[in-house]
Amino acid sequence: MDDGQPKEKLFRQYAALPYAVRDGELLVVLVTSRQTGRWIIPKGWPEKNLKGHEVAAREAFEEAGLIGDVGKKRLSSFQYVKRLDGDQRKLCKVDVFPLAVHRVLDDWPEKNQRQREWMTPGQAAMRVAEAGLIQLLLDLTDFGEEPATPVARVVIRYR
């Protein structure tokens, strides 16, 4: 139904959901944003000649110093409002790709601009602000041998 209001342009971003299983427990990585210090997952804008999952893997390296196997299929997506310089804002749709972390670097391109932290999906859900990302993380709290949520089942496939 058209309410007569102009539609806001939706910008695309690609994100990695870095994870590892340690002692049977699923852990994910969050990083802080450079401008506001909010907890987020590594994400970035589309890049010429790179597919979405490749952008996600690159962002995990640049923003969090993580290297691993990235899934080629989108795990989930969410929308949020990106804050830019001044009062500018952009509505973004973020496609999230799972990244099974194999190496954690001590030095990486944005080390001095961000914090990086491993935590459970439940802890991560309490730190992020975007509703869709909170839901994705909460879906991962049902991780185990027979996960009930589709997102947890997908992560099991990638481990």
C-alpha positions in Angstrom: 0.0 0.0 0.0 1.4 3.4 -1.0 1.0 6.0 1.7 2.1 8.8 -0.5 5.4 9.3 1.4 8.6 9.2 -0.6 10.5 5.9 -0.2 13.9 6.2 1.5 16.8 4.7 -0.6 18.1 1.5 0.9 21.9 1.1 0.8 23.5 -2.3 0.8 26.3 -3.5 3.1 27.9 -6.9 3.7 28.9 -8.2 7.1 30.7 -11.1 8.6 29.4 -12.9 11.7 32.8 -14.3 13.0 32.4 -17.3 15.2 34.3 -20.2 16.7 33.3 -23.2 18.9 35.4 -23.6 22.0 34.8 -26.4 24.5 31.4 -27.0 22.8 30.3 -23.3 23.3 29.6 -21.0 20.4 31.4 -17.7 20.6 31.1 -14.7 18.2 33.2 -11.6 17.8 32.0 -8.0 18.0 34.0 -4.9 17.3 33.4 -1.3 18.1 32.5 1.2 15.5 35.1 3.9 14.8 32.8 6.9 15.2 30.5 6.1 18.1 32.2 3.1 19.8 29.0 1.0 19.5 29.4 -2.8 19.4 28.8 -4.1 15.9 29.8 -6.9 13.6 32.4 -6.2 10.9 30.7 -4.8 7.8 31.3 -2.7 4.8 30.1 -1.3 1.5 30.1 -3.3 -1.8 33.4 -3.4 -3.6 33.9 -3.7 -7.4 34.8 -7.2 -8.4 34.1 -8.7 -5.0 31.0 -10.8 -4.1 29.2 -10.1 -0.9 30.8 -12.9 1.1 34.2 -11.8 -0.1 33.6 -8.2 1.2 32.4 -9.7 4.5 35.7 -11.7 4.8 37.8 -8.7 4.0 35.9 -6.5 6.6 36.5 -9.2 9.3 40.2 -9.0 8.5 40.4 -5.2 8.3 38.2 -4.4 11.3 38.8 -7.3 13.6 42.0 -9.1 12.4 40.2 -12.4 11.8 40.9 -14.9 9.1 38.7 -17.9 8.3 36.3 -19.7 6.0 33.4 -17.5 4.9 30.1 -19.0 3.9 29.0 -18.1 0.4 25.3 -18.1 1.3 23.8 -15.3 3.3 23.0 -16.3 6.9 20.6 -13.5 7.5 20.0 -9.8 6.9 19.0 -6.8 8.9 18.4 -3.1 8.5 19.8 -0.2 10.4 20.5 3.5 10.1 24.1 4.3 9.4 25.3 7.6 11.0 27.6 9.6 8.7 29.5 12.8 9.2 27.4 15.7 10.5 23.7 14.8 10.7 23.6 12.6 7.6 22.1 9.2 7.9 21.6 6.3 5.4 19.1 3.4 5.7 21.2 0.2 5.1 20.3 -3.4 4.5 23.1 -5.6 5.7 23.6 -9.2 4.4 25.4 -11.3 7.0 27.7 -14.1 6.1 29.1 -16.6 8.6 32.8 -16.6 9.1 34.4 -19.7 10.8 37.5 -18.1 12.4 40.8 -20.0 12.1 43.3 -17.3 12.8 43.1 -14.3 15.2 45.8 -11.8 14.4 47.6 -9.7 17.0 48.0 -6.9 14.5 45.6 -5.8 11.8 44.7 -2.6 9.7 42.2 -1.1 12.1 43.6 -2.3 15.4 44.2 1.2 16.8 40.6 2.3 15.9 38.5 -0.5 17.3 38.1 -2.9 20.1 37.6 -6.6 19.4 35.9 -9.1 21.8 34.8 -12.7 21.9 31.5 -13.4 23.6 28.5 -15.7 23.6 25.7 -14.8 21.2 23.5 -13.9 24.2 26.2 -11.5 25.5 26.6 -10.0 22.1 22.8 -9.5 21.7 22.9 -7.4 24.9 25.6 -5.2 23.5 24.4 -4.4 19.9 21.7 -1.9 19.2 20.2 -3.0 15.8 17.0 -5.0 16.3 17.6 -7.4 13.4 21.2 -8.1 14.6 19.9 -8.7 18.1 17.4 -11.3 16.7 20.1 -13.0 14.7 22.3 -13.3 17.8 19.4 -14.6 19.9 18.7 -17.2 17.3 22.2 -18.5 17.8 21.7 -18.9 21.6 19.9 -22.1 20.6 23.2 -23.8 19.6 23.8 -27.4 20.3 23.5 -30.9 18.8 19.9 -30.4 17.7 19.5 -26.6 17.3 15.9 -25.5 16.9 16.4 -22.3 15.0 17.3 -22.2 11.3 20.2 -19.8 11.9 21.8 -22.1 14.5 21.4 -25.0 12.0 23.2 -23.0 9.3 26.1 -22.3 11.7 26.3 -26.0 12.6 26.8 -26.7 8.9 29.8 -24.3 8.7 31.7 -25.6 11.7 
